[in-house]
Amino acid sequence: MGIKILQQSKSQKQKAEAYIFFAKAADLGNLKAMEKMADALLFGNFGMQNITAAIQLYESLAKEGSYKAQNALGFLSSYGIGMEYNQAKALIYYTFGSAGGSMMSQMILGYRYLSGINVLQNCEVALSHYKKVADYIADKLEKSEGIPVEKVRLTERPENLSSNSEILDWDIYQYYKFLAERGDVQIQVSLGQLHLIGRKGLDQDYYKALYYFLKAAKAGSANAMAFIGKMYLEGNAAAPQNNATAFKYFSMAASKGNAIGLHGLGLLYFYGKGVPVNYAEALKYFQKAAEKGWPNAQFQLGFMYYSGSGVWKDYKLAFKYFYLASQSGQPLAVYYLAEMYATGTGVLRSCRTAVEKRLKFLKKRRCIQWHFSYGIELPFKDIHLARRLYDMAAQTSPDAHIPVFLALMKLETVHLLQDILFFNFTMRWKWTVLDNTIGPCWDLFVIGLIVAVLIFLLRNRYG
């Protein structure tokens, strides 16, 4: 129940309700709920942080074989957070975590062996750990998409529809919507793409995406035709999977020389979707799309020569096309390049290069995400490290002094509350009333109040 609410929740209040269910399930001994609660206690999610309680819960879970708990204990002991600083013990925890299936433990062990951190430096062992993670992600990527290609690549983006910001202001969106309704084909395609993948603050909405694509396609946009074909090939609520319709729209786009349409036809012939499998036709369309610089087509050509699908195996050509696709960021092309360097297939074997390629692939799939919150959030918040990072930021730029001061005020306030207040699982979540009453930005409200008091005191002093 808690996981279902958490997945569907859009507000802080709903998420807090989910954690109340986790707390109750954890009290009944549910292992997955206990893992969620241990993470919540460590992160301080929706209540007061209690690292000691989190460690006790992780240790209990580790005895039950939880690889997530093993990984967490490895991290905490490697940094001496809430428990004794002990690298040997951390290595043991990470080893058990990786054996249990923790991808994070595999990543950490790979990095340690690559850099020689508390172990003998060994590129081959590092490569082995990174390979397990890369294989897992690549397999998941191919299975989830049905075909080994990236789902969407934004194209035909107007200059003023900036790619730097992830938030499309509502007023700006309304303006673009107005232009789209007035017949601006380029805007129609861009809005269709944004709704298709849910970017820049817009919800994923297949119906709106199809609506804008159809308007643009009617006006003659080859990209819109290709994306309609893509929607019908993959299937969704607005465009149920239909190979014949996909073939129709890909053909329309391809007749205009569109790379996405050419690539789509290649996929249909390669996998026999709605047409008989025909590697010769697939090769022809992939080559045409690759010549236009479409990275997914370049990858597909590399895959055909690498696997010998309809052509003689040619590792030099496979390497060439994988390399070209990788330069545009095609993740699976990077994955196969790593495989070639790791096994010495078609290239001179290089452990170091194979590791670098695997790391690049994992970054592309966002598996290496060391996000920062209150200064830093590795997978876990470290308040002391946050302070050091804030100090470094203030020393680096004079412009950072004021935001760093305000951030430190928030950090110290939260830390003080964390040190003073401790509650059990169920009582812990009653503190979410503060978030629900004032809002998630309660810290800004408190800081504003403090600033107002300081201004009042200064005016009285000098008035």
Residue pairs with C-beta under 8 A, 6 or more apart in sequence:
1 21
2 18
2 19
2 20
2 21
2 22
2 25
2 33
2 36
3 18
3 32
3 36
5 14
5 15
5 17
5 18
5 21
6 15
6 18
6 19
8 14
9 15
9 17
9 18
12 46
12 432
12 435
12 436
12 440
13 432
13 435
13 436
15 46
16 46
16 429
16 432
16 435
16 436
19 36
19 37
19 40
19 45
19 46
19 47
19 429
20 426
20 429
21 33
22 33
22 36
22 37
22 40
23 33
23 37
23 425
23 426
23 428
23 429
24 33
24 425
24 426
25 32
25 33
26 33
26 34
26 36
26 37
26 57
26 425
27 425
27 426
31 61
31 64
31 66
34 57
34 60
34 61
35 61
35 66
35 68
35 69
37 57
37 425
38 54
38 57
38 58
38 61
38 69
38 72
39 45
39 54
39 72
40 46
40 47
41 47
41 49
41 50
41 51
41 53
41 54
41 57
41 428
42 49
42 51
42 54
42 72
42 380
42 381
43 49
43 380
43 381
44 381
44 414
44 418
46 428
46 429
46 431
46 432
46 435
47 423
47 428
47 429
47 431
47 432
48 417
48 418
48 421
48 422
48 423
48 428
48 431
49 381
49 418
50 418
50 422
50 428
51 76
51 81
51 82
52 82
53 422
54 72
54 82
55 73
55 76
55 82
55 83
57 69
58 66
58 69
58 72
58 73
58 76
59 69
59 73
60 69
61 68
61 69
62 69
62 70
62 73
62 93
62 96
65 100
66 100
67 96
67 97
67 98
67 99
67 100
67 101
67 102
67 105
68 97
68 102
70 93
70 94
70 96
70 97
70 100
70 102
70 105
71 93
71 94
71 97
71 102
71 104
71 105
71 108
72 379
72 380
73 83
73 90
73 93
74 90
74 91
74 92
74 93
74 94
74 97
74 105
74 108
75 81
75 90
75 108
75 378
75 379
75 380
76 82
76 83
76 380
77 83
77 84
77 85
77 86
77 87
77 89
77 90
77 93
78 85
78 87
78 90
79 85
79 382
80 86
81 380
81 382
87 118
88 118
90 118
91 112
91 118
91 119
93 105
94 105
94 108
94 109
94 112
95 105
95 109
97 104
97 105
98 105
98 106
98 109
98 129
98 132
103 132
103 133
103 136
103 367
104 379
106 129
106 130
106 132
106 133
107 129
107 130
107 133
107 362
107 367
107 368
109 125
109 126
109 129
110 126
110 127
110 128
110 129
110 130
110 133
110 355
111 117
111 126
112 118
112 119
112 126
113 119
113 120
113 121
113 122
113 123
113 125
113 126
113 129
114 121
114 123
114 126
114 355
115 121
116 122
123 351
123 352
123 355
124 351
126 355
127 342
127 351
127 354
127 355
127 358
130 355
130 358
130 359
130 362
131 342
131 358
133 358
133 362
133 367
134 335
134 338
134 358
134 361
134 362
137 361
137 362
137 365
137 367
138 332
138 335
138 361
141 148
141 331
141 332
141 365
142 148
142 332
145 151
145 234
146 234
147 267
147 271
148 299
148 300
148 303
148 332
149 263
149 267
149 296
149 299
149 300
149 332
150 295
150 296
150 330
150 331
151 197
151 230
151 234
152 193
152 196
152 197
152 230
153 295
153 296
154 163
154 190
154 193
154 199
155 189
155 193
155 223
155 260
156 186
156 189
156 190
156 221
156 223
157 163
157 190
158 186
158 187
158 190
161 168
161 176
161 187
161 190
165 200
166 199
166 200
166 201
167 200
167 201
168 176
168 194
168 199
168 200
168 201
168 202
169 201
170 201
173 201
173 202
176 187
176 190
176 191
177 191
179 187
180 187
180 188
180 191
180 212
180 215
183 219
185 216
185 219
185 220
185 221
185 224
188 212
188 213
188 215
188 216
188 219
188 221
188 224
189 212
189 213
189 216
189 221
189 223
189 224
189 227
191 208
191 212
192 208
192 209
192 210
192 211
192 212
192 213
192 216
192 224
192 227
193 199
193 209
193 227
194 200
194 202
195 202
195 203
195 204
195 205
195 206
195 208
195 209
195 212
196 204
196 206
196 209
196 227
196 231
197 204
198 204
198 205
206 231
206 236
206 237
206 238
206 239
207 237
207 238
209 227
209 231
209 238
210 228
210 231
210 238
210 239
212 224
213 224
213 227
213 228
213 231
214 224
214 228
215 224
216 223
216 224
217 224
217 225
217 228
217 249
217 252
222 252
222 253
222 256
222 257
222 258
222 261
223 253
223 258
223 260
225 249
225 250
225 252
225 253
225 256
225 258
225 261
226 249
226 250
226 253
226 258
226 260
226 261
226 264
227 260
228 239
228 249
229 245
229 246
229 247
229 248
229 249
229 250
229 252
229 253
229 261
229 264
230 246
230 260
230 264
231 238
231 239
232 239
232 240
232 241
232 242
232 243
232 245
232 246
232 249
233 241
233 243
233 246
233 250
233 264
233 267
233 268
233 273
234 241
235 241
235 242
239 245
243 268
243 273
243 274
243 275
244 274
246 264
246 268
246 273
246 274
247 265
247 268
247 274
247 275
249 261
250 261
250 262
250 264
250 265
250 268
251 261
251 265
252 261
253 260
253 261
253 262
253 264
254 261
254 262
254 264
254 265
254 285
255 261
257 292
259 288
259 289
259 292
259 293
259 294
259 297
260 289
260 294
262 285
262 286
262 288
262 289
262 292
262 294
262 297
263 285
263 286
263 289
263 294
263 296
263 297
263 300
265 281
265 285
266 281
266 282
266 283
266 284
266 285
266 286
266 289
266 297
266 300
267 273
267 282
267 300
268 274
268 275
269 275
269 277
269 278
269 279
269 281
269 282
269 285
270 277
270 279
270 282
270 286
270 300
270 304
270 309
270 310
271 277
272 278
279 304
279 309
279 310
279 311
280 310
282 300
282 304
282 310
283 301
283 304
283 310
283 311
285 297
286 297
286 300
286 301
286 304
287 297
287 301
288 297
289 296
289 297
290 297
290 298
290 301
290 321
290 324
293 328
295 324
295 325
295 327
295 328
295 329
295 330
295 333
296 325
296 330
298 321
298 322
298 324
298 325
298 328
298 330
298 333
299 321
299 322
299 325
299 330
299 332
299 333
299 336
301 317
301 321
302 317
302 318
302 319
302 320
302 321
302 322
302 325
302 333
302 336
303 309
303 318
303 336
304 310
304 311
305 311
305 313
305 314
305 315
305 317
305 318
305 321
306 313
306 315
306 318
306 322
306 336
306 340
307 313
315 340
315 345
315 346
315 347
316 346
318 336
318 340
318 346
319 337
319 340
319 346
319 347
321 333
322 333
322 334
322 336
322 337
322 340
323 333
323 337
324 333
325 333
326 333
326 334
326 337
326 360
329 364
331 361
331 364
331 365
332 361
334 357
334 360
334 361
334 364
335 357
335 358
335 361
337 357
338 354
338 355
338 357
338 358
338 360
338 361
339 345
339 354
340 346
340 347
341 347
341 349
341 350
341 351
341 353
341 354
341 357
342 349
342 351
342 354
342 358
343 349
359 368
362 368
370 376
370 377
370 378
371 377
372 389
373 381
374 381
374 383
374 386
374 407
374 410
374 411
374 414
375 382
375 383
375 385
375 386
375 387
375 388
375 389
375 390
375 407
375 411
376 382
376 385
376 386
376 389
383 411
383 415
386 411
387 408
387 411
390 404
390 407
390 408
390 411
391 404
393 400
393 404
394 400
394 401
394 404
406 447
409 447
409 450
410 443
410 447
413 443
413 446
414 443
421 431
423 430
423 431
434 442
435 442
438 445
439 445
